[in-house]
Amino acid sequence: MARVGAFEELVLLAVGQLAGAGYGVTIQAELERETGGAISLGAVYATLYRLERKGLVHSRVGAATRERGGRRKRLFHITARGVAAVTEMQHIRNRLGPLDLARA
């Protein structure tokens, strides 16, 4: 099972939410919307390519669009291995349980 870091997990979740229609800018926007913070587009792409090398996401080149001046988008979708990695991380968090701030 591939282990993922916190930011990798967020990117995987965003890719999954966008259901195969996500590309760098839309993934960045989804992350910024959900986290309330600024996310570097370079960090998003670096993470996407790393996740692709791990087999957790797959990409394909979409059709050229007028809005992008005829350029094509690289669209990402989460693979079964990616879903399994996110699920495993959620199970680990559930097993660890909530943080008891009174004991911290």
Helices and strands as residue ranges (DSSP letters): H 6-17, H 24-35, H 41-53, E 57-64, E 72-78, H 80-96
